């Protein structure tokens, strides 16, 4: 194939790569360990719904019933919601709707890779504001950059992936007031923080866009269901580039069932939060290791030595964590999804042994 056939903005593009997985305990992707189908009422409701389910019929283009259920969940109107195949697709739609070649995207750093990767494919420029020591966001630096550059889109991941840091809603409101353009807040992990959401500010700020997902606290990562919440005019604009039947009928059906059982899932969420606190307290005690406070279902950990050795030792225990190799922003780091006490105790055993 001739290289010139490829669009210029992606000729040197490195795709987001996910390696094959062989381990039994996969704690590298911030998935929820809990299977929602283990709730008898959820399973029964799904079985009954399948009696009238028609896979031969195209899904509703705007996922009308699901939009209504999600709007009720976040206390907005259905017109303020647009749904898609997980947060990744929603990020792609958002950037594809508003970014032109040469436009500026502002992010804090380190953060989720997909914002910069998406901007790069569109020929946009990414400006980064580096975190302060301890991976706390540089609020003054971020606000100054918004005022200086007035980027087309300012991105705030809150709580942040991969650091777990949470910014107060009051600061994000300051950013909204300072920005002439769009402010995009990724709240994929907000259910674990249980506070500080800015989604209610959509009524006041027409330049605010919030991303939410059912992949994390609701345990539907494999079903791919994410959604954007924003002013109706923004939603209508994003709908211009949305594929007509982007969210399949089964996901639309099952997501509504899961939302009706959110209280049971929030009990699991609370258990994960408690286990995160326990795991953090135990990791802090290990010499040669630094663990950072988190408001999510994962922890960021850095080691002073044996970076690769620890990763291999965990694999031998059938545990796969997210490892950051050759990263200037996250040297000698792992991101660890919080799951069960059994898995976490095995992980702690490996860290203690390798760093003793």
C-alpha positions as CSV (number, residue, x, y, z in Angstrom):
1,X,0.0,0.0,0.0
2,X,1.2,3.5,-0.8
3,X,1.8,5.6,2.4
4,X,0.3,8.6,0.7
5,X,-3.1,6.9,0.5
6,X,-3.4,7.4,4.3
7,X,-4.7,10.7,5.6
8,X,-1.7,12.9,6.5
9,X,-2.7,13.3,10.1
10,X,-2.5,9.6,10.9
11,X,0.4,8.5,8.7
12,X,2.8,8.3,11.7
13,X,0.0,7.5,14.2
14,X,0.6,4.9,16.8
15,X,-2.7,3.1,17.5
16,X,-4.0,2.3,21.0
17,X,-2.8,-1.3,21.4
18,X,-4.3,-3.8,23.8
19,X,-2.1,-7.0,24.2
20,X,-3.7,-10.4,24.3
21,X,-4.7,-11.5,27.8
22,X,-3.9,-14.9,29.3
23,X,-4.1,-14.2,33.0
24,X,-7.1,-15.3,35.2
25,X,-7.2,-12.1,37.3
26,X,-7.2,-9.1,35.0
27,X,-6.9,-5.9,36.9
28,X,-5.4,-3.6,34.3
29,X,-8.5,-2.0,32.7
30,X,-10.4,-0.7,35.7
31,X,-13.2,-3.1,35.1
32,X,-15.8,-4.0,37.8
33,X,-15.2,-7.5,39.1
34,X,-18.9,-8.0,39.8
35,X,-21.1,-9.8,37.2
36,X,-24.5,-8.0,37.1
37,X,-26.2,-11.2,36.0
38,X,-25.4,-12.7,39.4
39,X,-28.3,-10.5,40.7
40,X,-31.3,-12.9,40.3
41,X,-33.7,-10.1,39.6
42,X,-31.6,-8.7,36.8
43,X,-31.2,-12.1,35.2
44,X,-34.9,-12.8,35.5
45,X,-35.9,-9.4,34.0
46,X,-33.5,-10.0,31.1
47,X,-34.9,-13.4,30.4
48,X,-38.5,-12.1,30.3
49,X,-37.4,-9.2,28.1
50,X,-35.8,-11.6,25.6
51,X,-39.2,-13.1,25.0
52,X,-40.2,-10.1,22.9
53,X,-36.7,-9.0,21.8
54,X,-36.4,-8.8,18.0
55,X,-32.7,-8.9,16.9
56,X,-33.8,-8.7,13.2
57,X,-35.0,-5.1,13.8
58,X,-32.6,-2.1,13.7
59,X,-32.1,-0.4,17.1
60,X,-33.7,3.0,17.8
61,X,-31.3,5.5,16.2
62,X,-31.2,7.8,19.3
63,X,-31.8,5.1,21.9
64,X,-34.9,7.0,23.0
65,X,-35.9,4.7,25.9
66,X,-32.3,4.5,27.2
67,X,-31.9,8.3,26.9
68,X,-35.0,8.7,29.0
69,X,-33.7,6.3,31.7
70,X,-30.3,8.0,31.8
71,X,-31.8,11.5,31.9
72,X,-33.8,10.4,34.9
73,X,-30.7,9.0,36.6
74,X,-28.7,12.2,36.2
75,X,-31.7,14.6,36.6
76,X,-31.7,16.1,33.1
77,X,-34.0,15.9,30.1
78,X,-33.6,13.2,27.4
79,X,-32.7,16.0,24.9
80,X,-29.6,16.6,27.0
81,X,-28.3,13.0,26.4
82,X,-26.6,11.2,23.5
83,X,-25.6,7.5,23.8
84,X,-22.9,5.4,22.2
85,X,-20.5,2.5,22.3
86,X,-18.7,3.3,25.5
87,X,-16.8,6.5,26.5
88,X,-14.3,6.0,23.7
89,X,-16.9,6.4,20.9
90,X,-18.4,9.4,22.7
91,X,-14.9,11.1,22.9
92,X,-14.5,10.4,19.1
93,X,-17.9,12.0,18.3
94,X,-17.2,15.0,20.5
95,X,-13.8,15.7,19.0
96,X,-15.0,15.0,15.5
97,X,-17.8,17.4,15.9
98,X,-15.9,20.4,17.2
99,X,-12.1,20.1,16.3
100,X,-10.7,21.4,13.0
101,X,-7.1,20.9,11.9
102,X,-5.0,23.4,13.8
103,X,-7.5,23.8,16.7
104,X,-6.2,23.6,20.2
105,X,-7.1,20.9,22.8
106,X,-6.0,21.6,26.4
107,X,-5.5,18.7,28.8
108,X,-3.8,18.2,32.2
109,X,-1.1,15.5,32.2
110,X,-0.9,12.6,32.8
111,X,-4.5,11.7,31.8
112,X,-6.4,9.3,29.6
113,X,-4.6,8.8,26.3
114,X,-7.7,8.9,24.0
115,X,-8.2,12.7,24.2
116,X,-4.7,13.4,22.7
117,X,-4.9,10.5,20.3
118,X,-8.3,11.6,19.0
119,X,-7.1,15.2,18.5
120,X,-4.0,14.0,16.7
121,X,-6.0,12.0,14.1
122,X,-7.9,15.3,13.4
123,X,-4.8,17.4,13.0
124,X,-5.5,19.4,16.1
125,X,-2.8,20.6,18.6
126,X,-2.7,19.3,22.1
127,X,-1.5,21.6,24.9
128,X,-0.6,19.9,28.2
129,X,-0.5,21.3,31.7
130,X,1.7,19.0,33.8
131,X,0.5,17.8,37.3
132,X,2.2,19.1,40.4
133,X,4.2,16.8,42.6
134,X,2.2,13.8,43.9
135,X,0.0,13.9,40.7
136,X,-2.2,16.6,42.0
137,X,-3.6,18.8,39.2
138,X,-2.0,22.2,38.7
139,X,-5.2,24.3,39.1
140,X,-3.5,27.6,38.7
141,X,-1.6,26.4,35.7
142,X,-4.6,24.9,34.1
143,X,-6.7,28.1,34.6
144,X,-3.9,30.2,33.3
145,X,-3.6,28.1,30.2
146,X,-7.4,28.3,29.5
147,X,-7.2,32.1,29.7
148,X,-4.0,32.3,27.6
149,X,-4.9,29.9,24.8
150,X,-8.7,29.8,24.9
151,X,-8.5,26.3,23.4
152,X,-11.4,25.0,21.3
153,X,-11.9,22.2,24.0
154,X,-10.6,22.1,27.5
155,X,-10.5,18.5,28.9
156,X,-10.7,17.7,32.6
157,X,-10.8,14.0,33.6
158,X,-12.5,13.9,37.0
159,X,-11.7,11.8,38.8
160,X,-8.6,11.5,36.7
161,X,-7.4,8.3,35.0
162,X,-4.7,7.1,35.8
163,X,-4.0,9.1,39.0
164,X,-7.3,8.9,40.8
165,X,-7.2,12.6,41.7
166,X,-10.5,14.5,42.1
167,X,-10.9,18.2,41.5
168,X,-13.7,20.1,43.3
169,X,-16.7,21.1,41.3
170,X,-16.1,24.7,42.4
171,X,-12.8,24.8,40.5
172,X,-14.4,23.4,37.3
173,X,-17.0,26.1,37.5
174,X,-14.2,28.7,37.6
175,X,-12.8,27.1,34.4
176,X,-16.3,27.2,32.8
177,X,-16.5,30.9,33.5
178,X,-13.0,31.6,32.1
179,X,-13.4,29.5,28.9
180,X,-14.8,31.1,25.8
181,X,-15.2,27.7,24.3
182,X,-16.1,24.1,25.3
183,X,-15.1,22.5,28.6
184,X,-15.3,18.7,28.5
185,X,-15.4,16.9,31.8
186,X,-14.9,13.1,31.8
187,X,-16.8,11.7,34.8
188,X,-16.4,8.0,33.9
189,X,-15.4,7.2,37.5
190,X,-17.7,9.7,39.3
191,X,-19.9,7.0,40.8
192,X,-16.9,5.9,42.9
193,X,-16.2,9.4,44.1
194,X,-19.8,9.9,45.1
195,X,-19.6,13.7,45.0
196,X,-18.4,16.7,43.1
197,X,-20.2,15.9,39.9
198,X,-20.7,19.0,37.6
199,X,-23.5,17.4,35.5
200,X,-26.1,19.7,37.2
201,X,-24.2,22.7,35.9
202,X,-25.2,21.9,32.4
203,X,-28.4,24.0,33.0
204,X,-26.2,27.1,33.7
205,X,-23.3,26.6,31.3
206,X,-24.0,25.9,27.6
207,X,-20.3,25.3,27.0
208,X,-20.2,22.3,29.4
209,X,-20.1,18.7,28.2
210,X,-20.0,15.8,30.6
211,X,-19.1,12.2,29.8
212,X,-20.5,9.3,31.8
213,X,-20.4,5.5,31.3
214,X,-22.0,2.3,32.5
215,X,-18.7,0.4,32.1
216,X,-17.4,1.0,35.6
217,X,-19.7,1.2,38.6
218,X,-22.5,-0.5,36.6
219,X,-20.3,-3.3,35.4
220,X,-21.2,-3.1,31.6
221,X,-17.7,-2.7,30.1
222,X,-18.4,-5.6,27.7
223,X,-21.7,-4.0,26.6
224,X,-20.2,-0.7,25.6
225,X,-22.6,2.0,26.8
226,X,-21.4,5.5,27.3
227,X,-23.2,8.8,27.1
228,X,-22.6,12.5,26.8
229,X,-24.7,15.1,28.7
230,X,-24.8,18.7,27.5
231,X,-27.0,21.6,26.3
232,X,-29.5,20.4,23.7
233,X,-27.8,22.4,20.9
234,X,-24.5,20.7,21.6
235,X,-26.2,17.3,21.6
236,X,-27.9,18.1,18.3
237,X,-24.6,19.1,16.8
238,X,-22.9,15.8,17.9
239,X,-25.8,13.9,16.5
240,X,-24.8,15.1,13.0
241,X,-21.8,12.8,12.9
242,X,-23.2,9.9,14.9
243,X,-23.7,6.7,13.0
244,X,-27.5,6.1,12.6
245,X,-27.6,2.8,14.5
246,X,-24.5,3.2,16.6
247,X,-25.8,1.5,19.8
248,X,-27.1,-2.0,19.4
249,X,-30.5,-3.0,20.5
250,X,-29.4,-5.5,23.1
251,X,-27.2,-2.9,24.9
252,X,-30.1,-0.5,24.8
253,X,-32.3,-3.1,26.4
254,X,-29.9,-4.4,29.0
255,X,-28.6,-1.0,30.1
256,X,-32.1,0.0,31.1
257,X,-32.5,-3.1,33.2
258,X,-29.3,-2.5,35.0
259,X,-30.2,1.1,35.7
260,X,-33.4,-0.1,37.4
261,X,-31.2,-2.1,39.7
262,X,-28.7,0.6,40.5
263,X,-29.1,0.3,44.3
264,X,-27.8,-3.3,44.3
265,X,-24.9,-2.2,42.2
266,X,-24.1,0.8,44.4
267,X,-23.7,-1.7,47.3
268,X,-21.0,-3.4,45.2
269,X,-19.5,0.0,44.5
270,X,-19.4,0.7,48.2
271,X,-17.6,-2.6,48.8
272,X,-15.0,-1.7,46.2
273,X,-14.5,1.7,47.8
274,X,-13.9,0.0,51.2
275,X,-11.5,-2.5,49.7
276,X,-9.7,0.3,47.9
277,X,-9.1,2.0,51.3
278,X,-7.8,-1.3,52.8
279,X,-5.5,-1.9,49.9
280,X,-4.2,1.6,50.0
281,X,-3.5,1.3,53.7
282,X,-1.6,-1.9,53.2
283,X,0.4,-0.6,50.2
284,X,1.5,2.5,52.1
285,X,3.3,0.2,54.6
286,X,5.6,-1.4,52.0
287,X,9.1,0.3,51.8
288,X,10.2,1.3,48.3
289,X,6.7,1.8,47.1
290,X,4.5,4.9,46.6
291,X,0.8,4.7,46.3
292,X,-1.4,7.7,45.5
293,X,-4.8,8.6,47.0
294,X,-7.7,7.8,44.7
295,X,-11.4,8.5,44.3
296,X,-11.9,5.7,41.7
297,X,-11.8,1.9,41.6
298,X,-8.1,1.8,41.0
299,X,-4.8,2.9,42.6
300,X,-1.7,4.3,41.0
301,X,1.5,2.7,42.4
302,X,5.2,3.5,41.8
303,X,8.2,1.5,42.8
304,X,11.8,2.5,43.3
305,X,13.2,-0.7,41.9
306,X,12.3,-4.1,40.3
307,X,9.7,-2.6,38.0
308,X,9.7,-5.4,35.4
309,X,10.4,-8.1,38.0
310,X,7.2,-7.2,40.0
311,X,5.1,-7.2,36.8
312,X,6.5,-10.7,35.9
313,X,6.0,-12.0,39.4
314,X,2.4,-10.9,39.3
315,X,1.9,-12.6,36.0
316,X,3.2,-15.8,37.5
317,X,0.5,-15.4,40.1
318,X,-2.1,-15.1,37.3
319,X,-2.5,-11.4,37.9
320,X,-2.3,-8.8,35.1
321,X,-1.8,-5.1,36.1
322,X,-1.4,-2.0,33.9
323,X,2.3,-1.3,33.6
324,X,3.7,2.0,32.3
325,X,6.9,1.3,30.4
326,X,9.3,4.0,29.3
327,X,6.9,6.7,30.6
328,X,8.4,10.0,31.5
329,X,5.2,11.1,33.1
330,X,4.6,7.8,35.1
331,X,8.0,6.3,35.7
332,X,8.1,2.8,37.3
333,X,4.3,2.9,37.7
334,X,1.4,0.5,37.7
335,X,-2.3,1.1,37.7
336,X,-4.1,-1.5,39.8
337,X,-7.9,-2.1,39.6
338,X,-9.4,-2.8,43.0
339,X,-11.3,-6.2,43.0
340,X,-11.6,-8.8,45.8
341,X,-9.7,-9.2,49.0
342,X,-8.3,-12.5,47.8
343,X,-6.8,-11.0,44.6
344,X,-5.5,-7.9,46.5
345,X,-3.9,-10.0,49.2
346,X,-2.0,-12.0,46.5
347,X,-0.9,-8.7,45.0
348,X,0.3,-7.4,48.3
349,X,2.2,-10.6,48.9
350,X,4.1,-10.1,45.6
351,X,5.0,-6.5,46.4
352,X,6.2,-7.3,49.9
353,X,8.3,-10.2,48.7
354,X,9.9,-8.4,45.8
355,X,10.6,-5.2,47.7
356,X,11.7,-6.7,50.9
